[in-house]
């Protein structure tokens, strides 16, 4: 049996302070052998890296400034991101992007922070993990200035339609598919049906976006097979097929060890 990778989990958050070891152990028992941790802002760097040190070869950290943390002081935050990336210990630049769901006040700052971090990803030859919430047109507008520059990465927690999915994957980006796929009113099944499995990766966004039948509870990496199974049902593939292809997609994108 191939193993799974959770490409997006915030297991370093306080939600897991009481049972973090158990959460990782349960994930491993479910075949989830690697977990990628995206950063939020300077306040999360220490706890995130503590997890990487505690679980070498299982947890991998990314460095970035989350769009909802982009405020007046975003240049100070970006300096910290830049300094961390120089250490060479991170596998990607994330979680970055634009979020217009919660607040539109800092749209220009979000655009500037996003572009600056895309530049950092190119400088350090790292893939990006993009957060796009009610902001696909703004995200694509920024990405338009990066054509043919070698950008690669994942559109995290993808919620767009098939048209945008084809545009994004046509640019070489993968789609992060998580618990939203299992929700009753989700339009993701159509996207999964239309997009090649080689352009999809699995994620939980733990502790958020818990898949059915666990919805209402805290999400965790052990639920990755639930998402994989849903993809398999849509594409008429075995769980092993989904695990094999999506894991290979991640290993190649982030240049991770196959072990």
Residue pairs with C-beta under 8 A, 6 or more apart in sequence:
1 31
1 240
1 243
2 240
2 243
2 244
2 247
3 31
3 32
3 33
3 34
3 243
3 247
4 30
4 31
4 32
4 33
4 202
4 224
4 225
4 228
4 243
4 246
4 247
5 32
5 33
5 34
5 35
5 36
5 201
5 202
5 224
5 246
5 247
5 250
5 251
6 27
6 32
6 34
6 35
6 36
6 202
6 203
6 204
6 206
6 221
6 224
7 36
7 129
7 154
7 156
7 176
7 201
7 202
7 203
7 250
8 36
8 38
8 95
8 129
8 154
8 156
8 157
8 176
8 178
8 203
8 204
8 205
9 35
9 36
9 37
9 203
9 204
9 205
9 206
9 220
9 221
10 37
10 38
10 40
10 44
10 205
10 206
10 207
10 208
11 20
11 23
11 24
11 35
11 37
11 51
11 59
11 206
11 220
11 221
12 37
12 44
12 47
12 48
12 50
12 51
13 44
13 47
13 207
15 207
15 218
16 23
16 206
16 207
16 220
20 51
23 220
23 221
23 222
24 35
24 55
24 58
24 59
24 221
26 220
26 222
27 35
27 220
27 221
27 222
27 224
28 58
29 222
30 221
30 222
30 223
30 224
30 225
31 224
31 225
31 243
32 221
32 222
32 224
32 225
33 58
34 57
34 58
34 59
34 60
34 250
34 256
35 55
35 58
35 59
35 60
35 221
36 59
36 60
36 61
36 62
36 91
36 92
36 129
36 250
36 254
37 48
37 51
37 52
37 59
37 60
37 61
37 62
38 62
38 64
38 66
38 92
38 94
38 95
38 129
38 156
39 45
39 48
39 61
39 62
39 63
39 64
39 65
39 66
39 81
39 94
39 95
40 65
40 66
40 69
40 95
41 65
41 66
41 69
41 77
42 77
42 80
45 63
45 80
45 84
48 61
49 61
49 89
51 59
51 61
52 59
52 60
52 61
52 89
57 257
57 259
60 91
60 254
60 256
61 89
61 90
61 91
62 90
62 91
62 92
62 93
62 94
62 95
62 129
63 81
63 84
63 85
63 90
63 92
63 93
63 94
64 81
64 92
64 93
64 94
64 95
64 96
64 117
64 128
64 129
65 74
65 77
65 78
65 81
65 96
65 113
65 117
66 95
66 96
66 99
66 131
67 96
67 97
67 98
67 99
67 110
67 113
67 114
67 131
67 133
68 99
68 102
68 103
69 77
70 77
70 106
70 109
70 110
70 113
71 106
71 109
72 106
72 109
74 106
74 109
74 112
74 113
77 113
78 113
78 116
78 117
81 117
81 120
82 120
84 90
85 93
85 120
85 124
85 126
88 124
90 126
91 126
91 127
91 254
91 255
91 256
92 121
92 126
92 127
92 128
92 129
92 153
92 254
93 117
93 118
93 120
93 121
93 124
93 126
93 127
93 128
93 129
93 153
94 128
94 129
94 130
94 131
94 153
94 154
94 156
95 129
95 130
95 131
95 156
96 113
96 114
96 117
96 118
96 128
96 129
96 130
96 131
97 110
97 114
97 130
97 131
97 132
97 133
97 135
97 139
97 156
98 107
98 110
98 111
98 114
98 131
98 132
98 133
98 135
98 138
98 139
98 142
99 110
99 131
99 132
99 133
99 134
99 135
100 107
100 133
100 134
100 135
100 138
101 133
101 134
107 138
111 138
111 142
114 139
114 142
115 142
115 145
117 128
118 128
118 142
118 143
118 146
118 151
120 126
121 127
121 128
121 151
121 153
122 146
122 149
122 150
122 151
127 152
127 153
127 154
127 253
127 254
128 151
128 152
128 153
128 154
129 153
129 154
129 156
129 176
130 139
130 153
130 154
130 155
130 156
130 173
131 156
131 157
132 139
132 155
132 156
132 159
132 160
133 157
133 159
136 160
136 164
140 164
140 167
140 168
143 151
143 171
147 171
151 171
151 172
151 173
152 172
152 173
152 253
153 173
153 174
153 253
154 173
154 174
154 175
154 176
154 201
154 203
154 253
155 168
155 173
155 174
155 175
155 176
156 176
156 203
156 205
157 176
157 178
157 180
157 203
157 205
157 209
158 165
158 168
158 175
158 176
158 177
158 188
158 191
159 180
159 187
159 188
160 168
160 191
161 187
161 190
161 191
162 190
162 191
162 194
162 195
165 175
165 191
165 194
165 195
166 194
166 195
168 175
169 175
169 195
169 196
169 199
174 199
174 200
174 201
174 249
174 253
175 191
175 195
175 199
175 200
175 201
176 201
176 202
176 203
177 188
177 192
177 200
177 201
177 202
177 203
177 227
177 231
178 202
178 203
178 204
178 205
178 209
178 211
178 227
179 204
179 205
179 209
179 210
179 211
179 212
179 215
179 219
179 223
179 226
179 227
180 186
180 188
180 209
181 188
181 189
181 192
181 211
181 227
181 230
181 231
182 211
182 212
182 215
182 226
182 227
182 230
183 212
183 215
184 212
189 234
192 200
192 231
192 234
192 235
193 234
193 235
197 231
197 235
197 237
197 241
197 242
197 245
197 246
198 245
198 249
199 249
200 231
200 245
200 246
200 249
201 246
201 249
201 250
201 253
202 224
202 227
202 228
202 231
202 242
202 246
203 224
203 227
204 210
204 211
204 219
204 220
204 221
204 223
204 224
204 227
205 219
206 218
206 219
206 220
206 221
207 218
207 219
207 220
208 219
209 219
210 216
210 217
210 218
210 219
210 223
211 219
211 223
211 226
211 227
211 230
212 226
213 226
214 223
214 226
225 239
225 243
228 239
228 242
228 243
228 246
229 239
229 242
231 237
231 242
231 246
232 238
232 239
232 241
232 242
235 242
250 256
251 257
251 258
